[in-house]
C-alpha cells in the first residue's frame, strides 16, 4: 500500500488543557514557561500513539508576539525549552523527527492584517535560523493568504532543511483560503518555491476534504491536519485573543476524526495528523486504521 507520515495532534491546546491554568493571549507559550515538563510528556504521548513527527511548541514564538507580552528577553529560553523537550521525547522513543513550527507572523486567521512580505521574511528567517540545529524540518503553519505564504517561504526556503507549508481554508468553503482568495492562487507560488510538502491545517475536516484536489495539482507530497473547533468566533479574531474564545466540537470522536483522515488518504494524502482539539487518542485511532488498511507509517 502507501507510506504515510503520521503527524502528532494539538500541542499548544493539549498543553493548555493539561496545565488547567487560565487561558492567556500567549496560549501554550505561557504554559511552557510555567510547566516546562508538560511539553515532553505531550510529545511522548503522541509518539506512543503512533506519530512519527513531534511538532515543537514554537508556533507563537515570534519576536513581535513576545514583545507585546514583555517577554522578548525570554525568546532563547523558550526556543530551547520547546526544542529540547521535543528532541528528548523523540530520543526516548527511539525514532521520529522534530518539526520546527512557525505560526503566522502577526496573528492567526487574520489575513486582513496583510503582513509586509519583506518584514515577515526577515522574521521567519530569524527564528528558523535559531531552530535549524535542533529540527529535521521547518513547518509553516496556518497560512491564511498568498501574501502570508510569500513572506514565510521567502524567509526559509534556502536554509537547507525541508520546508512544509500548511494553509488554512475557509470553514464553509474549503476551496478558498481564509483571505477569500481561491486556493488555486497558491499554485504559482508553490511552483516557484517548491517546498517539500504542502498541507491544509487548522480548518474543519469537512472543508479540508474539499481543498485536497487543489493540493494534488502541485505535484508535491501533500496532506492535512484539521482542528476540532465548532467555528472560529469573532471573539478570537480580536487583538490578543485567548483560546477560551473557541469551543470544541462534541461529535469529533477519535473514530469520527479517523474517518476523515482515511478519506484524505484515499484522496492521495501521504501526510496526516491533527491540529487544535485533536489529541493522542485521535492519533492512535488513525494509526490503527492505517495499519488495518495495509499502509506503512513512516
C-alpha positions as CSV (number, residue, x, y, z in Angstrom):
1,X,0.0,0.0,0.0
2,X,1.2,3.5,0.8
3,X,3.9,5.0,3.1
4,X,2.1,7.6,5.3
5,X,3.7,10.1,7.6
6,X,1.6,10.4,10.8
7,X,1.9,13.7,12.5
8,X,1.0,14.4,16.1
9,X,-2.1,16.3,17.1
10,X,-2.6,19.5,19.0
11,X,0.5,20.6,21.0
12,X,-0.5,24.0,22.3
13,X,-4.1,23.2,23.0
14,X,-3.1,19.9,24.7
15,X,-0.7,21.8,26.9
16,X,-3.3,24.4,27.9
17,X,-5.7,21.6,28.8
18,X,-3.2,19.6,30.9
19,X,-2.0,22.7,32.8
20,X,-5.5,23.7,33.9
21,X,-4.3,27.3,34.1
22,X,-6.4,30.2,33.0
23,X,-6.0,31.0,29.3
24,X,-3.7,33.9,28.3
25,X,-3.0,35.6,24.9
26,X,0.3,33.7,24.9
27,X,-1.6,30.5,24.8
28,X,0.8,27.5,25.2
29,X,3.9,29.7,25.4
30,X,2.8,30.8,28.8
31,X,2.2,27.2,29.8
32,X,5.7,26.3,28.7
33,X,7.1,29.0,31.0
34,X,5.1,27.8,34.0
35,X,5.1,24.0,33.3
36,X,8.1,23.1,31.0
37,X,8.0,19.4,31.9
38,X,4.5,19.1,30.4
39,X,5.9,19.6,26.9
40,X,8.0,16.4,26.8
41,X,5.0,14.4,28.3
42,X,2.7,15.6,25.5
43,X,5.3,14.7,22.8
44,X,5.9,11.3,24.4
45,X,2.2,10.5,24.4
46,X,1.9,11.3,20.7
47,X,4.9,9.1,19.9
48,X,3.3,6.3,21.9
49,X,0.1,6.8,19.9
50,X,2.0,6.2,16.7
51,X,3.0,9.6,15.5
52,X,6.4,9.9,13.7
53,X,6.8,13.7,13.9
54,X,7.0,15.8,17.0
55,X,5.8,19.3,16.3
56,X,7.8,21.6,18.6
57,X,5.8,24.1,20.7
58,X,7.3,27.0,18.8
59,X,4.2,28.2,16.9
60,X,3.9,31.5,18.6
61,X,7.5,32.3,19.5
62,X,7.8,35.3,17.1
63,X,9.7,38.3,18.4
64,X,6.8,40.7,17.9
65,X,4.4,38.5,19.8
66,X,6.8,38.1,22.7
67,X,7.5,41.8,22.7
68,X,3.8,42.6,23.2
69,X,3.8,40.5,26.3
70,X,7.1,42.0,27.5
71,X,8.8,38.5,27.2
72,X,11.3,39.2,24.3
73,X,14.2,38.6,26.7
74,X,12.9,35.0,27.2
75,X,12.9,34.1,23.5
76,X,16.1,32.0,23.5
77,X,14.9,30.2,26.7
78,X,11.5,29.4,25.2
79,X,13.0,28.1,22.0
80,X,15.5,26.0,23.9
81,X,12.7,24.5,26.1
82,X,10.4,23.7,23.2
83,X,13.1,22.2,21.0
84,X,14.9,20.2,23.7
85,X,11.7,18.8,25.1
86,X,10.6,17.6,21.6
87,X,14.1,16.2,20.9
88,X,14.3,14.4,24.2
89,X,10.9,12.8,23.6
90,X,12.0,11.7,20.2
91,X,15.3,10.3,21.5
92,X,13.5,8.4,24.3
93,X,11.1,6.9,21.8
94,X,14.0,5.8,19.6
95,X,12.8,7.2,16.3
96,X,10.9,10.0,14.6
97,X,11.5,13.6,13.5
98,X,11.2,17.0,15.1
99,X,9.4,19.8,13.2
100,X,10.0,23.4,14.0
101,X,6.6,25.0,13.9
102,X,6.1,28.7,12.9
103,X,2.7,30.3,13.0
104,X,1.6,33.5,11.2
105,X,3.8,36.5,11.7
106,X,1.1,38.8,13.1
107,X,-1.9,36.7,14.1
108,X,-3.7,33.5,13.3
109,X,-6.8,33.7,11.0
110,X,-6.1,37.4,10.3
111,X,-5.2,37.8,6.6
112,X,-6.7,41.3,6.9
113,X,-3.6,42.4,8.7
114,X,-1.6,41.8,5.5
115,X,2.0,41.5,6.9
116,X,4.6,43.1,4.7
117,X,6.3,40.1,2.9
118,X,9.8,41.6,3.4
119,X,9.3,42.1,7.1
120,X,7.7,38.7,7.5
121,X,10.5,37.0,5.6
122,X,13.1,38.5,7.9
123,X,11.2,37.4,11.0
124,X,10.7,33.9,9.8
125,X,14.3,33.6,8.7
126,X,15.5,34.8,12.1
127,X,13.6,32.2,14.1
128,X,14.2,29.4,11.6
129,X,17.9,30.0,11.8
130,X,17.8,29.6,15.5
131,X,15.9,26.3,15.2
132,X,18.0,24.7,12.4
133,X,20.4,22.7,14.6
134,X,17.6,21.1,16.5
135,X,14.9,20.2,13.9
136,X,14.6,17.9,11.0
137,X,12.1,20.1,9.1
138,X,10.6,23.5,9.2
139,X,6.8,23.8,9.4
140,X,5.0,27.0,8.3
141,X,1.5,26.6,9.7
142,X,-2.0,28.1,9.4
143,X,-1.2,30.4,6.5
144,X,-4.3,32.4,5.6
145,X,-3.3,34.2,2.4
146,X,-1.0,34.2,-0.6
147,X,0.7,37.3,0.8
148,X,1.4,35.5,4.1
149,X,2.8,32.5,2.2
150,X,5.1,34.6,0.1
151,X,6.8,36.2,3.1
152,X,7.1,33.0,5.0
153,X,8.5,31.0,2.1
154,X,10.9,33.7,1.1
155,X,12.4,33.7,4.6
156,X,13.1,30.0,5.0
157,X,13.4,28.2,1.6
158,X,17.2,28.4,1.3
159,X,18.2,27.3,4.8
160,X,19.0,23.6,4.0
161,X,16.1,22.0,5.8
162,X,12.9,20.6,4.2
163,X,10.0,23.1,4.4
164,X,6.4,22.1,4.8
165,X,3.7,24.7,4.4
166,X,0.2,24.4,5.8
167,X,-2.7,26.6,4.6
168,X,-5.9,27.2,6.5
169,X,-9.0,27.3,4.4
170,X,-12.5,28.8,4.9
171,X,-14.6,26.5,7.1
172,X,-17.6,26.9,4.8
173,X,-15.7,26.6,1.5
174,X,-12.5,24.5,1.5
175,X,-11.6,25.7,-2.0
176,X,-10.9,29.2,-0.6
177,X,-8.2,30.5,1.7
178,X,-9.4,32.4,4.8
179,X,-8.5,35.5,2.9
180,X,-11.2,34.7,0.4
181,X,-8.7,34.0,-2.3
182,X,-9.2,30.9,-4.4
183,X,-7.0,28.1,-3.1
184,X,-5.7,27.7,-6.6
185,X,-4.0,31.1,-6.2
186,X,-1.3,29.3,-4.2
187,X,-0.2,27.2,-7.2
188,X,2.2,29.7,-8.9
189,X,3.9,30.4,-5.5
190,X,4.4,26.7,-4.8
191,X,5.7,26.2,-8.3
192,X,8.2,29.0,-7.7
193,X,9.5,27.8,-4.3
194,X,8.8,24.0,-4.4
195,X,8.6,23.3,-0.7
196,X,9.0,19.7,0.4
197,X,5.3,19.3,1.2
198,X,2.0,21.3,1.1
199,X,-0.8,20.7,3.6
200,X,-4.1,22.1,4.8
201,X,-4.3,22.6,8.5
202,X,-6.4,24.2,11.3
203,X,-9.7,24.1,9.4
204,X,-12.7,21.8,9.7
205,X,-12.1,18.3,8.4
206,X,-15.0,18.7,6.0
207,X,-13.5,21.9,4.5
208,X,-10.1,20.2,4.2
209,X,-11.5,17.4,2.0
210,X,-12.8,19.9,-0.5
211,X,-9.4,21.6,-0.8
212,X,-7.2,18.5,-1.3
213,X,-7.7,18.2,-5.1
214,X,-6.0,21.6,-5.5
215,X,-3.0,20.4,-3.5
216,X,-2.8,17.3,-5.7
217,X,-2.3,19.7,-8.7
218,X,1.0,20.9,-7.2
219,X,2.7,17.5,-7.8
220,X,4.2,17.9,-4.3
221,X,3.7,15.5,-1.4
222,X,0.5,16.7,0.3
223,X,-1.6,16.1,3.4
224,X,-3.8,17.5,6.1
225,X,-4.4,18.0,9.8
226,X,-7.7,19.5,10.9
227,X,-8.9,21.3,14.0
228,X,-11.8,20.3,16.2
229,X,-13.4,23.7,16.8
230,X,-17.0,24.3,16.2
231,X,-16.1,27.5,14.4
232,X,-13.7,30.4,14.5
233,X,-15.6,33.1,16.5
234,X,-15.5,36.8,16.2
235,X,-14.1,36.9,19.7
236,X,-11.0,35.0,18.6
237,X,-10.4,37.4,15.8
238,X,-9.9,40.4,18.1
239,X,-6.4,41.6,19.2
240,X,-4.6,39.3,21.6
241,X,-7.4,36.7,22.0
242,X,-7.3,33.7,24.3
243,X,-8.1,30.2,23.4
244,X,-11.3,30.0,25.5
245,X,-12.9,32.2,22.8
246,X,-13.3,28.9,20.9
247,X,-15.4,25.8,21.6
248,X,-14.5,22.2,20.8
249,X,-16.9,20.0,18.7
250,X,-18.6,17.2,20.6
251,X,-19.0,15.0,17.5
252,X,-15.4,14.7,16.5
253,X,-14.5,11.5,18.4
254,X,-11.3,9.6,17.6
255,X,-13.3,7.3,15.4
256,X,-15.0,10.1,13.5
257,X,-11.8,12.0,13.1
258,X,-10.1,8.9,11.8
259,X,-12.8,8.5,9.2
260,X,-11.9,11.9,7.9
261,X,-8.2,11.2,7.9
262,X,-8.7,8.0,6.0
263,X,-10.7,9.9,3.4
264,X,-7.8,12.2,3.0
265,X,-5.5,9.2,2.4
266,X,-8.0,7.9,-0.1
267,X,-7.7,11.3,-1.9
268,X,-3.9,10.9,-2.2
269,X,-2.7,12.5,1.0
270,X,0.6,10.9,2.4
271,X,0.8,13.2,5.5
272,X,-2.0,13.2,8.1
273,X,-2.4,14.2,11.7
274,X,-4.3,16.6,13.9
275,X,-4.4,20.3,14.9
276,X,-6.2,22.0,17.8
277,X,-8.6,19.8,19.8
278,X,-7.2,16.7,18.2
279,X,-5.4,14.6,20.9
280,X,-3.4,11.4,21.3
281,X,-6.5,9.2,21.3
282,X,-7.3,10.6,17.8
283,X,-3.8,9.9,16.5
284,X,-3.8,6.4,18.0
285,X,-7.1,5.7,16.1
286,X,-5.6,6.9,12.9
287,X,-2.6,4.7,13.4
288,X,-4.8,1.7,13.9
289,X,-6.8,2.4,10.8
290,X,-3.8,3.0,8.7
291,X,-2.3,-0.3,9.8
292,X,-5.6,-2.2,9.2
293,X,-5.7,-0.8,5.7
294,X,-2.2,-2.0,5.0
295,X,-0.4,1.3,4.9
296,X,3.0,1.8,6.4
297,X,3.5,4.6,8.9
298,X,6.9,6.3,8.2
